[in-house]
């Protein structure tokens, strides 16, 4: 019936993306608690891994749900190729949000701002996921539907490339900043240790300032 169609569209476009991205985000967050997690680029990689695993399970679920083996294999294969930038990208975006939120909290100790950063990226992932699901309802024409799907895949690839480039630069800048800070701390510690071993230099320095 028409009501069931509307319910199916709402479930696919509005409900599923929210539930799936929050659920996958929980796994990325758990992975982010390890000592190896270090910033948004790691978040993108970890998120893409979680998204790929989720996509594989979902594709198999759709495949096993078909009437015969051949159709099931075909559906699984097509979904695996078409959605190669789907779930990995969406969950990767969530992972970037987790990485940026953790980096912000470490540097500024602001839990409220960290949550706001995370939810901004989560919202972005949900919107992209919703648009992808909505694209399958735009037309019943196979060729037009295929064209829309190709456009969505190209768009996802562009977003993914921009995310990788942006967060690689961000991570490199952060690593370089931390290296400079650490080097400065080492130099200060060395100077302090030298002055302790040579107190006459410290006294001379104080007289010069006077």
C-alpha positions in Angstrom: 0.0 0.0 0.0 0.9 3.7 -0.3 1.4 3.9 3.5 3.9 1.1 3.5 5.8 2.7 0.7 6.0 6.0 2.7 7.0 4.1 5.8 9.7 2.2 3.9 11.1 5.5 2.4 11.1 7.2 5.9 12.8 4.2 7.4 15.5 4.1 4.8 16.1 7.8 4.4 15.5 9.2 7.9 15.8 6.4 10.5 18.4 4.0 9.2 21.2 6.5 8.7 20.9 7.9 12.2 20.9 4.5 13.9 23.7 3.0 11.7 26.1 6.0 12.0 25.6 6.3 15.7 26.1 2.5 16.1 29.2 2.4 13.9 30.5 5.5 15.7 30.4 3.7 19.0 32.8 1.1 17.6 35.1 3.8 16.3 35.1 5.5 19.7 36.0 2.2 21.4 38.9 1.8 19.0 40.0 5.4 19.6 40.6 4.6 23.3 43.8 2.7 22.4 47.2 4.3 22.6 47.7 3.9 18.8 44.9 6.3 18.0 46.3 9.7 17.3 44.1 12.3 15.7 41.6 12.7 12.8 43.6 10.9 10.2 43.5 7.8 12.4 39.8 8.4 12.9 39.3 8.4 9.2 41.2 5.1 8.8 39.6 3.4 11.7 36.1 4.6 10.7 36.7 3.4 7.1 37.6 0.0 8.5 34.5 -0.2 10.6 32.4 1.0 7.7 33.8 -1.6 5.4 33.1 -4.4 7.8 29.5 -3.1 8.3 29.0 -2.9 4.5 30.3 -6.4 4.0 27.8 -7.8 6.5 25.0 -5.7 5.0 25.8 -6.9 1.5 25.8 -10.5 2.6 22.5 -10.0 4.3 20.9 -8.6 1.2 22.5 -11.4 -0.9 21.2 -14.2 1.4 17.7 -12.6 1.3 17.3 -13.2 -2.4 15.2 -16.0 -3.9 18.0 -18.0 -5.5 21.8 -18.3 -5.3 22.6 -16.6 -8.6 20.6 -13.5 -7.8 22.1 -13.4 -4.3 25.6 -13.5 -5.6 24.8 -10.8 -8.2 23.2 -8.5 -5.6 26.1 -8.9 -3.2 28.6 -8.2 -6.0 26.8 -5.2 -7.3 26.3 -3.7 -3.8 30.0 -4.3 -3.0 31.1 -2.4 -6.1 28.6 0.4 -6.0 28.9 1.1 -2.3 32.7 0.9 -2.1 32.7 4.5 -1.0 29.5 4.4 1.0 29.8 3.1 4.5 33.6 3.5 4.7 33.2 7.2 3.8 30.3 7.9 6.2 31.9 6.1 9.2 35.3 7.6 8.2 33.7 11.1 8.6 32.4 10.1 12.0 36.0 8.9 12.9 37.4 12.3 11.8 34.9 13.9 14.2 36.1 11.7 17.0 39.8 12.4 16.2 39.2 16.2 16.1 37.1 16.1 19.3 39.8 14.2 21.2 42.6 16.5 19.8 40.6 19.6 20.8 39.9 18.2 24.3 43.6 17.3 24.8 44.7 20.7 23.8 42.0 22.9 25.3 40.3 20.7 28.0 36.8 21.7 26.7 34.4 18.8 26.8 31.5 20.9 25.5 33.4 22.1 22.4 34.6 18.6 21.8 31.1 17.2 21.7 30.0 20.0 19.4 32.8 19.1 17.0 32.0 15.4 17.1 28.2 15.9 16.5 29.0 18.3 13.5 30.8 15.5 11.7 28.2 12.9 12.8 25.5 15.1 11.3 27.5 15.4 8.0 27.8 11.6 7.8 24.1 11.1 8.4 23.2 13.6 5.7 25.4 12.0 3.1 24.1 8.5 4.1 20.5 9.8 3.8 21.1 11.3 0.4 22.6 8.0 -0.8 19.5 6.1 0.4 17.2 8.7 -1.0 18.8 8.4 -4.5 17.4 4.9 -4.9 13.9 6.2 -4.7 14.3 9.1 -7.3 13.4 7.1 -10.4 12.2 3.7 -11.6 14.2 4.0 -14.8 17.2 1.7 -14.7 19.6 3.9 -16.8 18.7 7.1 -14.9 19.0 5.3 -11.6 22.4 4.0 -12.6 23.5 7.5 -13.6 22.4 8.9 -10.3 24.3 6.2 -8.5 27.5 6.9 -10.5 27.2 10.6 -9.7 26.8 9.8 -6.0 29.8 7.5 -6.1 31.9 10.2 -7.8 30.8 12.8 -5.2 31.7 10.4 -2.4 35.1 9.8 -3.9 35.7 13.6 -4.1 34.6 14.0 -0.4 36.9 11.1 0.6 39.9 12.6 -1.2 39.4 16.0 0.3 39.1 14.4 3.8 42.3 12.5 3.4 44.3 15.5 2.1 42.9 17.9 4.7 43.5 15.6 7.6 46.9 14.5 6.4 48.0 18.1 6.4 46.3 18.7 9.8 48.0 15.7 11.3 51.4 16.6 9.9 51.0 20.2 11.2 50.0 18.8 14.6 52.9 16.4 14.7 55.3 19.2 13.8 53.9 21.5 16.4 54.2 18.8 19.1 57.8 18.1 18.0 58.7 21.8 18.3 57.1 22.0 21.8 58.9 18.8 22.9 62.2 20.1 21.5 61.7 23.4 23.4 60.9 21.5 26.6 64.1 19.4 26.2 66.2 22.5 25.6 64.7 24.2 28.7 65.4 21.0 30.8 69.0 20.8 29.5 69.5 24.5 30.4 68.0 24.0 33.8 70.2 21.0 34.5 73.3 22.9 33.3 72.6 25.7 35.6 72.1 23.4 38.6 75.5 21.8 37.9 77.1 25.2 37.4 75.5 27.5 39.9 78.0 30.3 39.3 76.5 30.8 35.8 73.1 31.2 37.3 74.3 33.8 39.8 76.2 35.7 37.0 73.0 35.7 34.9 71.0 37.2 37.9 73.7 39.9 38.4 73.5 40.8 34.7 69.7 41.3 34.9 70.1 43.5 38.0 
